[in-house]
Structures are given as C-alpha cells and as structure tokens.
Amino acid sequence: MDESTRYLRIIRQYGEGTPDEGVMKTVSADTCILALDQGTTSSRAIVFDAAAQPIAAVQRELRQIYPQPGWVEHDPLEIWTSQLECAREALRAAGREAGAIAAIGLTNQRETTIVWERATGRPIANAIVWQDRRTTEACSQLKHAGHEPAIVERTGLVLDPYFSASKIAWLLDRVDGARRRAEHGELAFGTVDAWLLWNLTGGAVHATDVSNAARTSLLDLRTLDWCDEMLRLFRVPRAVLPAIVPSSGVAGSTLPQLFGRSLPIAGLAGDQQAATFGQACLRPGMAKNTYGTGCFMLMNVGELPRPSRSRLLSTVGWRLGHGAASYALEGSVFVAGALVQWLRDGLGLIAEAAKIEALAAEVPDSGGVRLVPAFVGLGSPHWDPTARGLMIGITRGTTRAHVARAALDAIALQSAELLDAMRADALAVSELRADGGAARNDLLLQLQADAIGVPVVRPKITETTALGAAYLAGLAVGTWRDAAQIDALWQPDRTFEPSIGADRREAQLADWRRAVERAKGWAEAS
C-alpha cells in the first residue's frame, strides 16, 4: 500500500460519524474539557471536569523509529490516529457525549518537525523528532560562520539541532522536489500541534500557538511574528509556515464526523509551557521541573523576555487571548526518564521502570559511580551535540543497585545544574514544583531536593501537562474565570525538604561536573 492510499484509507475510517449538532455555546456546571497530550513516547487523552479533576484517561504508546545512530523519527499518521483513538476512547470511558465537552485543549512534544502536502494532507516524510541530531553539521557550519549571536538575540534559543528550523531545511533539501514545492506554496510545515490541528479541522486551519512557534528558531521573541532574518538564514520559505495564534483562544473547530459534533479547539501549547501553566507557575520567580523522557525546567520571568548569560533558553510561556505574553527561562535535559527505559530495555537491569526506586534504595549512595546519559548529546547549559553517554567510577564492588542509584543521581544533578543557571540569570527560587511520570518516585524527588537546596513540591495532580492544556482551553470558553481561579485549584501532595548541607551538595555537583566534562566531544573525536 503506497502512502497516498494509506492516508486516504485513514481519512475514510475516521470520516464516519453522526451529523454536526453545532459548536456549543454555553458552559454548565457539569461541563468537561478534553485534553489531548501528544508526547514523545505516547499519545494521551484526559477528560477533566470543571473542578480540574481527571475523570478518564487513555494512553497509546508511539513507535520510535531509529533509521541510524543519532536519528529519531515518528510516523505522522500514527501520531494522528493514535491521538484520535485516545480522544474517542477517553470520552467513552468518561461516560460523556460530545455535548458535555466545552472545548479541546491540545499540548504536544515540541520542536518535532512535520512537512505535508496542502492538497492531500499527506506527509512527505516521517516526522523528525526533537531528539534527532542529523542536522548537527549544518548547525556547526552556521555557528562557525558566526551566526549564533544573532539567533540568540532574535529567538532566545541557542544554535542546536534540537530546534525545528534546521530540520525543516533538511527535509526540503533531501526529499525530491520538496524545496521547489514549498516555495510554490504546495507544502505546509508544522510542529505536532499544527499537524493535529490541521487534521482535527479537516485542513481548514494551519496554525501554531506562540509557545510552539518560539521553539522553531524562526520566531522573533519580541514581535511574536516570524523573523525574516531567521527565515533567510535557515532557508525556510515563509509559504510553508503556519499562522501564529494565542495559547488560549478558539483556533478552530473539529470536523463534526470525528466526535459527533464540532468541538472548539481553544487551547494550544507546547508540553513544557502547558505543564508550567498546569503547575500554576503564574508569577515571576515560580519554577517547575517536568520529569519525563527528558527533564524540562521552566521559570516564569514575567511579560518581557529575559536574556540568559548561562546558556539557558529564553522562550514564550503562553499568551492568553490577545493580551501580553508571559515569558520563561528554560533549561532542557535531553535524557531523564529515557535513561530508566534504557536500563530496562537496553541492559535488562530492571523488569519495569517503576522498579528502579526500590533497587536504588538498596544502597545508601552510588558507590562513586557517575552515569552521564548523553545519548543524544547534552542540552542546557552545555549544548554539546557531540557528547555521548558515559559511566565512570566502576569498581569490582559495583552492583546493579549502584547503577540504578547513579541513574537517579544523574536525573537530579542534571536538573540541579539548570536551577543553578536560573538563579544566576534571573530570580531567587523558593521551591521547585515537580511533575511528570517520574515525579511519582519519592527517592528521586528527595535526591532532587538535596541537589538544589530548596524544597521540591509534588502536586496532587501530576498530569500537569494535560491539565495546563485543559486550563488554557477552559479559560477561552468560560469554564474557568481567570488565572486566579486556576491558582486556587492547585494543591500540593507532598513536599520534599533538603536533607544534606551545602558543603556536601557542592561536592556532589563538582563530582558530577567532572564526569560531564569527560563525556563531551566524544562523537567528534571518534
């Protein structure tokens, strides 16, 4: 079956449904929000009630495609169909008809790049995932030519394969005829939010929100519009780009066939910005860390972008309607939960990811072992795409438990580097709010509190990425009045207080940095 036939079969499959009953106009006490959370390793859908409580959740794993070392891809059609299946099943599990859904909020893995045909909606190639490093050489050439300072000044981002712009150029240059077709307006680019929005609306809307646009290296942080200078530098035709819309506001409506009636899509945000909003980090100086495939720490810095002296990213947090945008500083750790998956799947060290806590707790510390999970290079604050994974300090007495403990240490210490950089760049931090799948690991959060020297607070609802998307959608349609009401809905579950002194904390970080230095430049030297 060729790709065109496969795409048309999918459209027919999901084009069957009941007639449109119209977009809802009112919000009642029993109204719900459907949050779609399309992540790196899975697609999820959660139905939240008006009290921001999850009442049904469905998840589907997403196949990871590794064509060669350093390359990571997804099938765009699998992204779409898995997300739609989750949404439909979540509504059934919640016992809700479409009429009970006030709006859809959508959040997504960021930077992942998809290019498709406008006429058919067919992708021209697999999605290039944010972790992918195939454009390392192209980014290095731009850096050696002296372009990085201008990129940082305009976009708030460093020059790295992580972001979308170099991925777009790669696809247009490598897929036969793609650049010519793009320049003639025949192709569309989008991050995953734009791809899902296009499909949900039957191709009626090609748009992305400001938080996702800010991750492409093509957005001017101050004007919140596409930057002509960056388009020329990365060789991206303006004709492929989506419109830029607020994070909270009705961007379009779903095809009536998908859910039985048209539903407004009223919230869009990249996953880490959505999690920050879901954690109610609504005032400058508030920070959260999401423990997922990677670790992503964001600090709210207010209504003006704040340049970083510590190689952090300056980015858009969100924009509510047409009001002022909120900005953030961000630190990105590429491998966190993925390290635990590797211990499970690559080494067979544990049978289930959840078992790592008990195994690591068998020993009081890592026994001098340091594990640097630079599988796809290092993110903030190092930004070394040539770094590779390293385990050092092994002795004859090293056990499985020591390796497990070193893995949890690695997640906590990578994040401690980020918080130290934020302290140097911005505001004092009185606590760190934690979310994501690994935030259920009590030992990890205790190690994190010890590594940063301030309390780590886990909320009662740890699915804050989906919750943030729900909040953004609900604000747009009146389910929640304002940000103050959202702030009041946030509730702590447990607080982890630091248990070690400053001297020991600094010694741990110094030891960690020694190991990191040994991991740098390995791919370049090999």
BATORZA-281404 format. One record per residue (C-alpha): x, y, z. Coordinates in nm, 3 decimals. Layout:
SITE      xx      yy      zz
SITE       X       Y       Z
...
END
This chain:
SITE      xx      yy      zz
SITE   0.000   0.000   0.000
SITE   0.152   0.338  -0.101
SITE   0.139   0.636   0.136
SITE  -0.138   0.816  -0.056
SITE  -0.365   0.512  -0.040
SITE  -0.283   0.464   0.329
SITE  -0.364   0.826   0.409
SITE  -0.696   0.818   0.223
SITE  -0.795   0.497   0.400
SITE  -0.731   0.663   0.735
SITE  -0.939   0.967   0.636
SITE  -1.227   0.743   0.532
SITE  -1.200   0.541   0.854
SITE  -1.228   0.849   1.071
SITE  -1.476   1.029   0.845
SITE  -1.771   0.821   0.966
SITE  -1.990   0.974   1.234
SITE  -2.316   1.141   1.322
SITE  -2.428   1.474   1.180
SITE  -2.295   1.801   1.318
SITE  -2.502   1.940   1.605
SITE  -2.315   2.270   1.610
SITE  -2.046   2.419   1.829
SITE  -2.151   2.452   2.191
SITE  -2.239   2.798   2.306
SITE  -2.290   2.756   2.681
SITE  -2.096   2.617   2.976
SITE  -2.272   2.430   3.256
SITE  -2.152   2.303   3.592
SITE  -2.106   1.951   3.457
SITE  -1.911   2.068   3.152
SITE  -1.580   1.895   3.084
SITE  -1.263   1.974   2.890
SITE  -1.095   1.716   2.669
SITE  -0.716   1.747   2.687
SITE  -0.506   1.589   2.413
SITE  -0.145   1.530   2.518
SITE   0.068   1.410   2.228
SITE   0.410   1.323   2.371
SITE   0.736   1.173   2.251
SITE   0.665   0.816   2.355
SITE   0.285   0.813   2.371
SITE  -0.040   0.984   2.283
SITE  -0.279   1.051   2.572
SITE  -0.622   1.197   2.625
SITE  -0.768   1.304   2.959
SITE  -1.116   1.433   3.037
SITE  -1.119   1.693   3.316
SITE  -1.428   1.817   3.496
SITE  -1.495   2.178   3.595
SITE  -1.313   2.121   3.926
SITE  -0.998   2.030   3.725
SITE  -1.021   1.666   3.833
SITE  -0.935   1.393   3.579
SITE  -1.229   1.159   3.525
SITE  -1.092   0.941   3.243
SITE  -0.753   0.890   3.079
SITE  -0.639   0.680   2.784
SITE  -0.286   0.630   2.653
SITE  -0.129   0.469   2.345
SITE   0.241   0.407   2.302
SITE   0.404   0.567   2.000
SITE   0.652   0.371   1.791
SITE   1.007   0.511   1.792
SITE   1.194   0.487   1.461
SITE   1.576   0.493   1.461
SITE   1.697   0.488   1.096
SITE   2.061   0.527   1.205
SITE   2.255   0.638   1.514
SITE   2.152   0.985   1.625
SITE   1.835   0.989   1.412
SITE   1.488   0.966   1.569
SITE   1.163   0.966   1.371
SITE   0.787   0.921   1.417
SITE   0.518   0.826   1.168
SITE   0.296   1.138   1.142
SITE  -0.009   0.929   1.058
SITE   0.047   0.719   1.369
SITE   0.070   1.039   1.573
SITE  -0.268   1.150   1.435
SITE  -0.456   0.820   1.453
SITE  -0.326   0.726   1.798
SITE  -0.425   1.067   1.934
SITE  -0.772   1.049   1.781
SITE  -0.828   0.696   1.912
SITE  -0.727   0.809   2.262
SITE  -0.967   1.104   2.245
SITE  -1.262   0.893   2.140
SITE  -1.190   0.623   2.395
SITE  -1.146   0.877   2.675
SITE  -1.490   1.020   2.604
SITE  -1.638   0.670   2.620
SITE  -1.452   0.589   2.941
SITE  -1.574   0.913   3.097
SITE  -1.932   0.832   3.000
SITE  -1.955   1.167   2.824
SITE  -2.110   1.257   2.493
SITE  -1.954   1.529   2.284
SITE  -2.224   1.766   2.409
SITE  -2.064   1.764   2.755
SITE  -1.729   1.884   2.619
SITE  -1.689   2.262   2.631
SITE  -1.361   2.261   2.439
SITE  -1.047   2.072   2.346
SITE  -0.706   2.169   2.478
SITE  -0.407   2.039   2.286
SITE  -0.048   2.003   2.405
SITE   0.240   1.836   2.230
SITE   0.601   1.731   2.207
SITE   0.782   2.039   2.082
SITE   1.034   2.102   1.800
SITE   0.937   1.775   1.625
SITE   0.905   1.866   1.258
SITE   0.645   1.753   1.004
SITE   0.602   1.867   0.644
SITE   0.294   1.768   0.446
SITE   0.109   1.836   0.120
SITE  -0.156   2.103   0.146
SITE  -0.372   1.941  -0.123
SITE  -0.388   1.593   0.030
SITE  -0.263   1.627   0.388
SITE  -0.010   1.351   0.313
SITE   0.327   1.383   0.495
SITE   0.624   1.397   0.261
SITE   0.841   1.202   0.510
SITE   0.847   1.080   0.866
SITE   0.848   1.341   1.141
SITE   1.196   1.437   1.260
SITE   1.178   1.418   1.640
SITE   1.322   1.685   1.869
SITE   1.589   1.440   1.990
SITE   1.722   1.388   1.637
SITE   2.082   1.504   1.571
SITE   2.107   1.471   1.191
SITE   2.150   1.846   1.143
SITE   2.450   1.874   1.375
SITE   2.690   1.952   1.090
SITE   2.459   2.214   0.938
SITE   2.427   2.385   1.277
SITE   2.804   2.369   1.326
SITE   2.860   2.543   0.993
SITE   2.623   2.825   1.091
SITE   2.796   2.854   1.426
SITE   3.144   2.868   1.271
SITE   3.017   3.136   1.033
SITE   2.934   3.350   1.337
SITE   2.553   3.342   1.322
SITE   2.476   3.216   1.673
SITE   2.473   3.559   1.848
SITE   2.204   3.688   1.608
SITE   1.998   3.372   1.659
SITE   2.017   3.405   2.037
SITE   1.928   3.776   2.023
SITE   1.626   3.732   1.794
SITE   1.485   3.398   1.910
SITE   1.620   3.340   2.262
SITE   1.749   2.999   2.151
SITE   2.099   2.866   2.106
SITE   2.209   2.720   1.773
SITE   2.142   2.348   1.808
SITE   1.986   2.060   1.609
SITE   1.721   2.040   1.884
SITE   1.508   2.312   1.726
SITE   1.285   2.290   1.419
SITE   1.443   2.528   1.165
SITE   1.738   2.313   1.062
SITE   1.508   2.009   1.046
SITE   1.273   2.189   0.804
SITE   1.565   2.278   0.578
SITE   1.693   1.919   0.589
SITE   1.355   1.782   0.472
SITE   1.320   2.041   0.196
SITE   1.671   1.964   0.071
SITE   1.654   1.584   0.096
SITE   1.301   1.497  -0.023
SITE   1.285   1.507  -0.401
SITE   1.123   1.826  -0.525
SITE   1.027   1.944  -0.177
SITE   1.204   2.279  -0.181
SITE   1.050   2.381  -0.512
SITE   0.705   2.272  -0.395
SITE   0.748   2.456  -0.065
SITE   0.840   2.779  -0.241
SITE   0.528   2.746  -0.456
SITE   0.305   2.709  -0.151
SITE   0.224   2.342  -0.204
SITE   0.367   2.219   0.127
SITE   0.293   2.301   0.490
SITE   0.525   2.278   0.791
SITE   0.411   2.229   1.145
SITE   0.518   2.114   1.485
SITE   0.290   1.845   1.625
SITE   0.027   2.093   1.745
SITE  -0.015   2.232   1.393
SITE  -0.030   1.881   1.244
SITE  -0.303   1.772   1.483
SITE  -0.494   2.099   1.443
SITE  -0.484   2.057   1.065
SITE  -0.625   1.704   1.087
SITE  -0.882   1.782   1.355
SITE  -1.020   2.065   1.140
SITE  -1.002   1.871   0.814
SITE  -0.732   2.101   0.678
SITE  -0.931   2.417   0.749
SITE  -0.676   2.559   0.995
SITE  -0.297   2.575   0.956
SITE  -0.181   2.741   1.276
SITE   0.051   2.707   1.574
SITE   0.050   2.886   1.906
SITE   0.319   3.126   2.024
SITE   0.477   2.876   2.265
SITE   0.537   2.623   1.988
SITE   0.642   2.888   1.738
SITE   0.904   3.002   1.990
SITE   1.074   2.660   1.962
SITE   1.144   2.673   1.589
SITE   1.435   2.927   1.585
SITE   1.218   3.128   1.345
SITE   1.011   3.343   1.583
SITE   1.116   3.692   1.691
SITE   1.061   3.681   2.067
SITE   0.970   4.049   2.089
SITE   0.735   4.088   1.793
SITE   0.589   3.736   1.827
SITE   0.597   3.705   1.448
SITE   0.809   3.505   1.206
SITE   1.152   3.666   1.163
SITE   1.259   3.730   0.803
SITE   1.626   3.728   0.904
SITE   1.595   3.379   1.052
SITE   1.395   3.254   0.754
SITE   1.677   3.362   0.522
SITE   1.946   3.219   0.748
SITE   1.783   2.875   0.778
SITE   1.649   2.883   0.420
SITE   1.287   2.827   0.518
SITE   1.022   2.964   0.275
SITE   0.757   3.174   0.451
SITE   0.494   2.996   0.237
SITE   0.524   2.675   0.445
SITE   0.470   2.841   0.782
SITE   0.151   2.828   0.991
SITE  -0.031   3.130   1.127
SITE   0.059   3.217   1.489
SITE  -0.231   3.223   1.737
SITE  -0.267   3.272   2.115
SITE  -0.228   2.976   2.351
SITE  -0.576   3.038   2.493
SITE  -0.842   3.120   2.236
SITE  -1.056   2.932   1.985
SITE  -0.825   2.837   1.698
SITE  -1.076   2.627   1.507
SITE  -1.342   2.356   1.534
SITE  -1.318   1.981   1.482
SITE  -1.478   1.806   1.190
SITE  -1.827   1.703   1.310
SITE  -1.760   1.345   1.196
SITE  -1.480   1.294   1.447
SITE  -1.678   1.323   1.771
SITE  -2.040   1.352   1.658
SITE  -2.043   1.731   1.664
SITE  -1.798   2.014   1.613
SITE  -1.593   2.096   1.922
SITE  -1.393   2.417   1.963
SITE  -1.017   2.375   1.990
SITE  -0.946   2.651   2.240
SITE  -0.608   2.572   2.397
SITE  -0.271   2.512   2.230
SITE   0.068   2.495   2.400
SITE   0.394   2.309   2.386
SITE   0.412   2.042   2.653
SITE   0.653   2.219   2.888
SITE   0.471   2.550   2.873
SITE   0.144   2.369   2.932
SITE   0.294   2.193   3.234
SITE   0.416   2.526   3.372
SITE   0.063   2.667   3.338
SITE  -0.084   2.349   3.487
SITE   0.150   2.388   3.784
SITE   0.009   2.739   3.834
SITE   0.354   2.897   3.799
SITE   0.176   3.219   3.716
SITE   0.405   3.472   3.887
SITE   0.766   3.567   3.810
SITE   1.014   3.353   4.003
SITE   0.792   3.043   4.015
SITE   0.952   2.734   3.860
SITE   0.861   2.377   3.773
SITE   1.052   2.072   3.653
SITE   0.889   1.802   3.443
SITE   1.040   1.455   3.474
SITE   0.951   1.282   3.150
SITE   1.153   1.145   2.859
SITE   1.380   1.440   2.934
SITE   1.371   1.698   3.213
SITE   1.247   2.045   3.135
SITE   1.269   2.322   3.390
SITE   1.087   2.649   3.330
SITE   1.081   2.966   3.537
SITE   0.820   3.237   3.483
SITE   1.006   3.566   3.425
SITE   0.710   3.794   3.353
SITE   0.592   3.991   3.049
SITE   0.933   4.064   2.896
SITE   1.182   3.811   2.758
SITE   1.494   3.778   2.974
SITE   1.824   3.702   2.800
SITE   2.033   3.427   2.959
SITE   2.400   3.459   3.046
SITE   2.412   3.089   3.142
SITE   2.317   2.925   2.809
SITE   1.956   2.873   2.909
SITE   1.675   2.938   2.663
SITE   1.456   3.245   2.667
SITE   1.115   3.143   2.540
SITE   0.745   3.226   2.535
SITE   0.546   3.068   2.814
SITE   0.193   3.139   2.687
SITE  -0.036   3.410   2.564
SITE  -0.394   3.437   2.691
SITE  -0.608   3.578   2.414
SITE  -0.458   3.892   2.270
SITE  -0.310   4.011   2.598
SITE   0.057   4.032   2.684
SITE   0.261   3.715   2.654
SITE   0.424   3.556   2.957
SITE   0.788   3.461   2.908
SITE   1.008   3.196   3.068
SITE   1.364   3.082   3.106
SITE   1.405   2.716   3.023
SITE   1.666   2.450   3.078
SITE   1.644   2.130   2.875
SITE   1.784   1.791   2.977
SITE   1.750   1.554   2.683
SITE   1.759   1.222   2.869
SITE   1.590   1.158   3.204
SITE   1.308   0.902   3.204
SITE   1.462   0.768   2.883
SITE   1.762   0.666   3.096
SITE   1.540   0.445   3.311
SITE   1.389   0.297   2.994
SITE   1.740   0.217   2.872
SITE   1.825   0.041   3.198
SITE   1.508  -0.163   3.147
SITE   1.515  -0.231   2.772
SITE   1.881  -0.191   2.680
SITE   2.053  -0.351   2.979
SITE   1.773  -0.559   3.132
SITE   1.869  -0.417   3.471
SITE   1.506  -0.384   3.581
SITE   1.188  -0.553   3.460
SITE   0.970  -0.242   3.497
SITE   1.061   0.125   3.509
SITE   0.881   0.164   3.842
SITE   1.120  -0.090   4.000
SITE   1.416   0.146   3.984
SITE   1.324   0.323   4.308
SITE   1.334   0.004   4.517
SITE   1.657  -0.112   4.351
SITE   1.830   0.223   4.402
SITE   1.716   0.233   4.765
SITE   1.912  -0.086   4.839
SITE   2.231   0.121   4.869
SITE   2.293   0.449   5.056
SITE   2.462   0.610   4.753
SITE   2.602   0.526   4.411
SITE   2.934   0.400   4.548
SITE   3.125   0.658   4.345
SITE   2.960   0.565   4.014
SITE   2.858   0.851   3.785
SITE   2.633   0.792   3.485
SITE   2.612   1.073   3.227
SITE   2.321   0.991   2.990
SITE   2.440   1.197   2.692
SITE   2.283   0.953   2.447
SITE   2.195   1.232   2.203
SITE   2.440   1.494   2.327
SITE   2.399   1.737   2.615
SITE   2.137   2.009   2.645
SITE   2.138   2.307   2.884
SITE   2.368   2.455   2.991
SITE   2.636   2.265   2.794
SITE   2.483   2.237   2.445
SITE   2.726   1.979   2.315
SITE   2.571   1.762   2.041
SITE   2.896   1.560   2.021
SITE   2.883   1.440   2.384
SITE   2.791   1.076   2.438
SITE   2.688   0.860   2.732
SITE   2.944   0.770   2.993
SITE   2.960   0.560   3.310
SITE   3.265   0.610   3.528
SITE   3.378   0.520   3.880
SITE   3.301   0.149   3.841
SITE   3.486  -0.090   4.071
SITE   3.465  -0.463   4.135
SITE   3.218  -0.382   4.410
SITE   2.973  -0.201   4.181
SITE   2.629  -0.365   4.176
SITE   2.302  -0.323   3.987
SITE   2.179  -0.113   4.276
SITE   2.471   0.129   4.245
SITE   2.399   0.176   3.874
SITE   2.030   0.238   3.948
SITE   2.122   0.491   4.215
SITE   2.365   0.661   3.975
SITE   2.083   0.690   3.722
SITE   1.856   0.872   3.969
SITE   2.150   1.090   4.074
SITE   2.206   1.178   3.707
SITE   1.849   1.298   3.664
SITE   1.865   1.506   3.982
SITE   2.211   1.652   3.918
SITE   2.137   1.747   3.558
SITE   1.836   1.937   3.688
SITE   2.041   2.096   3.967
SITE   2.268   2.247   3.701
SITE   1.963   2.403   3.540
SITE   1.837   2.559   3.863
SITE   2.182   2.698   3.941
SITE   2.186   2.861   3.597
SITE   1.840   3.009   3.653
SITE   1.947   3.151   3.986
SITE   2.242   3.318   3.816
SITE   2.024   3.456   3.535
SITE   1.701   3.555   3.699
SITE   1.523   3.542   4.031
SITE   1.562   3.355   4.357
SITE   1.368   3.029   4.373
SITE   1.195   2.935   4.698
SITE   1.062   2.597   4.580
SITE   1.055   2.375   4.273
SITE   0.726   2.221   4.162
SITE   0.767   1.871   4.018
SITE   0.551   1.681   3.771
SITE   0.571   1.414   3.504
SITE   0.578   1.036   3.527
SITE   0.899   1.010   3.730
SITE   0.769   1.261   3.987
SITE   0.594   0.964   4.148
SITE   0.941   0.840   4.252
SITE   0.988   0.959   4.612
SITE   1.360   0.878   4.619
SITE   1.423   1.082   4.304
SITE   1.244   1.387   4.444
SITE   1.437   1.359   4.772
SITE   1.763   1.343   4.577
SITE   1.644   1.645   4.380
SITE   1.574   1.850   4.694
SITE   1.919   1.757   4.828
SITE   2.084   1.857   4.499
SITE   1.921   2.202   4.475
SITE   1.890   2.300   4.840
SITE   1.525   2.412   4.825
SITE   1.201   2.216   4.876
SITE   1.057   2.013   4.591
SITE   0.677   2.008   4.587
SITE   0.470   1.742   4.413
SITE   0.110   1.841   4.338
SITE  -0.191   1.617   4.389
SITE  -0.240   1.606   4.014
SITE   0.090   1.518   3.846
SITE  -0.059   1.511   3.494
SITE   0.003   1.883   3.474
SITE   0.084   1.891   3.102
SITE  -0.265   1.780   3.005
SITE  -0.411   1.989   3.287
SITE  -0.238   2.301   3.156
SITE  -0.386   2.242   2.810
SITE  -0.728   2.198   2.971
SITE  -0.688   2.522   3.168
SITE  -0.591   2.717   2.855
SITE  -0.894   2.583   2.668
SITE  -1.128   2.629   2.963
SITE  -1.026   2.992   3.010
SITE  -1.112   3.062   2.647
SITE  -1.467   2.925   2.675
SITE  -1.551   3.030   3.029
SITE  -1.511   2.706   3.220
SITE  -1.271   2.896   3.448
SITE  -1.291   3.270   3.505
SITE  -0.929   3.374   3.525
SITE  -0.576   3.279   3.628
SITE  -0.655   3.348   3.995
SITE  -0.913   3.069   3.995
SITE  -0.657   2.832   3.842
SITE  -0.403   2.931   4.107
SITE  -0.658   2.843   4.377
SITE  -0.718   2.498   4.223
SITE  -0.351   2.393   4.256
SITE  -0.294   2.168   4.560
SITE   0.029   2.016   4.698
SITE   0.054   1.645   4.767
SITE   0.396   1.617   4.934
SITE   0.694   1.843   4.999
SITE   1.049   1.705   4.997
SITE   1.286   1.911   5.214
SITE   1.665   1.916   5.161
SITE   1.840   1.674   5.398
SITE   2.208   1.748   5.334
SITE   2.427   2.053   5.392
SITE   2.567   2.299   5.142
SITE   2.921   2.154   5.151
SITE   2.806   1.805   5.060
SITE   2.577   1.944   4.792
SITE   2.862   2.136   4.630
SITE   3.089   1.831   4.645
SITE   2.827   1.623   4.462
SITE   2.788   1.885   4.190
SITE   3.165   1.919   4.147
SITE   3.197   1.542   4.112
SITE   2.913   1.540   3.859
SITE   3.073   1.817   3.652
SITE   3.399   1.622   3.634
SITE   3.212   1.329   3.480
SITE   3.024   1.554   3.237
SITE   3.349   1.704   3.108
SITE   3.475   1.355   3.024
SITE   3.160   1.286   2.817
SITE   3.196   1.594   2.598
SITE   3.323   1.585   2.239
SITE   3.323   1.207   2.210
SITE   3.136   1.174   1.878
SITE   3.355   1.442   1.727
SITE   3.672   1.264   1.833
SITE   3.567   0.915   1.723
END
